[in-house]
Amino acid sequence: MAEHATLLQRHRAVMPGWLALNYSNPIELVAGKGSRVTDAEGNTYLDFFVGILTNMIGYDVPEVREAVERQLATGVVHTSTAYLLRGQVELAEKIARLSGIPDAKVFFTNSGTEANETALLLATYARRTDQVLAMRQSYHGRSFGAIGVTSNRAWKNNSYSPLNVHFLHGADRHLPQFRNLTDAEYVDVCVEDLRHVLATATGGDVAALIAEPIQGVGGFTAAPDGLFAAYKEVLDEQGILFISDEVQTGWGRTGETFFGIQAHGITPDAMTFAKGLGNGFAIGGVVARGDLMDALHAVGLATFGGNPISTAAANATLDYVLDHDLQANAAKQGATIINGLRDAATRLPIVRQVRGKGLMFAVELVDPGTGEPSTALAAALMEATRERGLLVGKGGLYGNTVRMAPPLTLSDAEAAEGLGILIDSLETVNEAATA
């Protein structure tokens, strides 16, 4: 039996059946360098999904590896937050400064899920209410509270929630009632709907709106720039807080701004982050107004959050992003790929839309005859790109979107190579679907 088939058999025997794996024949990645990875059977791939946006600056980056090795050499792998942690303080200082949030303070967690739970705790405590607003098609994590503010049935196991949640429009332009509206008209409609929700569905004491500037699991769908600024004007009238979930959009990935919410011209009350910050090491957190962060009356800690190893990696990663202006590189390489895909899409009936910003982009696939979302074509495109040496991801409300987020260090040659594979794969899938 082949190496991957043997491991898959063992996986299925001891891992839960709902643990999703990519590809009809899942692969094990055993080595990586730069933007490329190698599997257990010796196949090498250009990686356009980097562990779900987590290996943000690529694999085996010397600066990150050496920072972690220096910390390991001290023998102090863990102390908990019961002791002062220099690396944690240094990282918090950088994030507080970059956030633009007044008098910001930072709390570190292990993941984006934990970060969102913390932000929701801060908001509901501050406002003394369990009422929260969230966006349709959203995803904020797999824990009890995070699932409560998630609006995608594929990721919700039950309707129970510690929160009283109301969902808003903003990233659902595909719906018939919105399809022909301009951005300005759509923003106006969404704002009026927000006012109506506040007047009819809530008790008048909402804690916060939590929103992803670009929806990750939602297939990289996004509200038009300016919508959240318009929402915030309404929220501010009632003192409702704004939480920006930057787990996937932070650290310059969108190219145009360092944090995704900045494209809307506002500063949120809190931002959550995780994924790429540690370049593969587990770290997440919340940066929020100091008065919100300090308000909790109970004792708190994070046993593993912001530990010496993860913060060593995160400090090195963030420094690398800033020192090499990777936000600018994301804008440059993303434009090359997105524009190339849009040009190709004009002759490919299976493509409904190419969307994204910077190195965060997606291709939505539909049945060429009916125009209906096609999960089968999305699966076929994933297989076609893998066969040609490119790894991608999937998502979307209807499971018909292939989404990609290459390392921010992607080179001109790698962008061209990836674009070529994507177009060739799309042409092959399109030919089979229209034959």
Secondary structure as UniProt FT lines:
FT   HELIX           3..14
FT   TURN            17..18
FT   STRAND          29..34
FT   STRAND          36..39
FT   TURN            40..41
FT   STRAND          44..47
FT   HELIX           50..53
FT   TURN            56..57
FT   HELIX           62..73
FT   TURN            74..75
FT   TURN            81..82
FT   HELIX           86..99
FT   TURN            102..103
FT   STRAND          104..109
FT   HELIX           112..127
FT   STRAND          131..135
FT   TURN            136..137
FT   HELIX           144..148
FT   HELIX           153..155
FT   STRAND          164..168
FT   TURN            173..174
FT   TURN            176..180
FT   HELIX           183..200
FT   STRAND          208..211
FT   STRAND          214..215
FT   TURN            216..219
FT   STRAND          221..222
FT   TURN            225..226
FT   HELIX           227..237
FT   TURN            238..239
FT   STRAND          241..245
FT   TURN            247..254
FT   HELIX           260..264
FT   STRAND          270..273
FT   HELIX           275..278
FT   TURN            279..280
FT   STRAND          284..289
FT   HELIX           290..294
FT   TURN            305..306
FT   HELIX           308..323
FT   TURN            324..325
FT   HELIX           326..345
FT   TURN            346..347
FT   TURN            349..350
FT   STRAND          351..357
FT   TURN            358..359
FT   STRAND          360..366
FT   TURN            368..370
FT   HELIX           375..387
FT   TURN            388..389
FT   STRAND          390..391
FT   STRAND          393..395
FT   TURN            397..398
FT   STRAND          401..404
FT   TURN            408..409
FT   HELIX           412..434
//
